[in-house]
Amino acid sequence: MTAPLLETRALCKTFGKVQAVRSVDLALPRGRTFGLVGESGSGKSTVARLVLRLIEATSGDIRFGDEDLRRLGGEALRRRRRRMQMIFQDPYGSLNGRMTVGETLVEPQLVHDIGTGGRARRDRARSLLREVGLPDSAMDRFPHEFSGGQRQRIAIARALATDPELIVADEPVSALDVSVQAQILNLLGDMQREHQTTMLFISHDLRVVRYVCDEIAVMYLGEIVERGPRDRVYDRPAHPYTQALLTSAPGSPRKDGKRAKLAGEIPSADAIPTGCAFRSRCPHAFDRCKIEAPRMQDVGGGQTAACHLLDR
Ligand SMILES: Nc1ncnc2c1ncn2[C@@H]1O[C@H](COP(=O)(O)OP(=O)(O)OP(=O)(O)O)[C@@H](O)[C@H]1O
């Protein structure tokens, strides 16, 4: 095993009384796609913003390569940022409508001092467009002239323009028509492999995550409750929350009727249940779950989960 590209230890973020991220340990292997799943409000986007240092952590560590990301400032942080890019859910909002596609792809190169001269940068922009399946003629057009899927292609090309080591994709296909989602997921997968980029892929949709991720972590109310290689987590989910998410997913193949669907709403992050945070919705909750928070434990095959049932 090579050292992970990105690692967090006991990462926490509070917004007043809201505990958005609670002691998250992550390790993203280089050149792989790591999926972070959970319902809306589980803290996924906050983790993304923390690791890109768009917001400051309340406590905990973030290591990027051999650097302590939370201590970086000034020029060193700027250099680091060049190696990290984000792809957002909304390709309409994330592209500047007043810039042509060519300008959109040249600008990050300028900001980060990549390439020498306008000509080289425009050549690179055209080659990025071709990579994401758009013609050279797109260079002089504006984002609004493209469909949602095409705009997400432009956003992917822009993310690649600085040759990043890490791409954080936050719900990158959730705003797209279902018919276009698979194309964009394929493209992201191809790009990731081609460029050997490490990707943190965030989605509430387990089907989407299964499609692209090598490893998966499941978040609930700011904590990671289960983690492991993709097939292990899908085929043998150990945590009742993961089981319920899988049973509740549209098109779920699990028709064995043994597993409960996800009941009720996720509690508010400013009133997290004591003990196990999932107990208020867990069909298996018992006394111990009220008083003691379960620790992550090994369930074999590189999979870990935090549930008292595992001790039974
Ligand atoms: N700037 C903020 N101020 C206050 N609370 C916040 C802020 N950002 C996030 N939160 C809260 O933190 C919790 C986690 O939010 P976050 O957006 O990270 O979840 P998520 O899993 O990404 O969900 P979604 O998909 O809806 O964005 C939520 O309760 C949210 O309301």
PDBQT file of the ligand as one rigid body, heavy atoms in Angstrom, charges set to zero:
ROOT
HETATM    1  N1  LIG A 401     -22.550  27.445   6.909  1.00  0.00    +0.000 N 
HETATM    2  C1  LIG A 401     -23.328  26.690   7.681  1.00  0.00    +0.000 A 
HETATM    3  N2  LIG A 401     -23.954  27.227   8.765  1.00  0.00    +0.000 NA
HETATM    4  C2  LIG A 401     -24.738  26.477   9.554  1.00  0.00    +0.000 A 
HETATM    5  N3  LIG A 401     -24.994  25.173   9.351  1.00  0.00    +0.000 NA
HETATM    6  C3  LIG A 401     -24.439  24.594   8.286  1.00  0.00    +0.000 A 
HETATM    7  C4  LIG A 401     -23.578  25.321   7.390  1.00  0.00    +0.000 A 
HETATM    8  N4  LIG A 401     -23.152  24.459   6.414  1.00  0.00    +0.000 NA
HETATM    9  C5  LIG A 401     -23.726  23.265   6.690  1.00  0.00    +0.000 A 
HETATM   10  N5  LIG A 401     -24.483  23.344   7.800  1.00  0.00    +0.000 N 
HETATM   11  C6  LIG A 401     -25.238  22.236   8.436  1.00  0.00    +0.000 C 
HETATM   12  O1  LIG A 401     -24.344  21.163   8.597  1.00  0.00    +0.000 OA
HETATM   13  C7  LIG A 401     -25.014  19.932   8.364  1.00  0.00    +0.000 C 
HETATM   14  C8  LIG A 401     -24.281  19.171   7.271  1.00  0.00    +0.000 C 
HETATM   15  O2  LIG A 401     -24.475  19.851   6.037  1.00  0.00    +0.000 OA
HETATM   16  P1  LIG A 401     -23.815  19.391   4.669  1.00  0.00    +0.000 P 
HETATM   17  O3  LIG A 401     -24.232  20.342   3.606  1.00  0.00    +0.000 OA
HETATM   18  O4  LIG A 401     -22.374  19.155   4.856  1.00  0.00    +0.000 OA
HETATM   19  O5  LIG A 401     -24.526  17.979   4.426  1.00  0.00    +0.000 OA
HETATM   20  P2  LIG A 401     -24.611  17.148   3.096  1.00  0.00    +0.000 P 
HETATM   21  O6  LIG A 401     -24.542  15.726   3.509  1.00  0.00    +0.000 OA
HETATM   22  O7  LIG A 401     -23.597  17.622   2.127  1.00  0.00    +0.000 OA
HETATM   23  O8  LIG A 401     -26.052  17.474   2.601  1.00  0.00    +0.000 OA
HETATM   24  P3  LIG A 401     -26.507  18.208   1.267  1.00  0.00    +0.000 P 
HETATM   25  O9  LIG A 401     -26.400  17.167   0.218  1.00  0.00    +0.000 OA
HETATM   26  O10 LIG A 401     -27.902  18.626   1.566  1.00  0.00    +0.000 OA
HETATM   27  O11 LIG A 401     -25.566  19.372   1.083  1.00  0.00    +0.000 OA
HETATM   28  C9  LIG A 401     -26.452  20.276   8.037  1.00  0.00    +0.000 C 
HETATM   29  O12 LIG A 401     -27.198  20.173   9.219  1.00  0.00    +0.000 OA
HETATM   30  C10 LIG A 401     -26.359  21.708   7.571  1.00  0.00    +0.000 C 
HETATM   31  O13 LIG A 401     -27.570  22.376   7.813  1.00  0.00    +0.000 OA
ENDROOT
TORSDOF 0
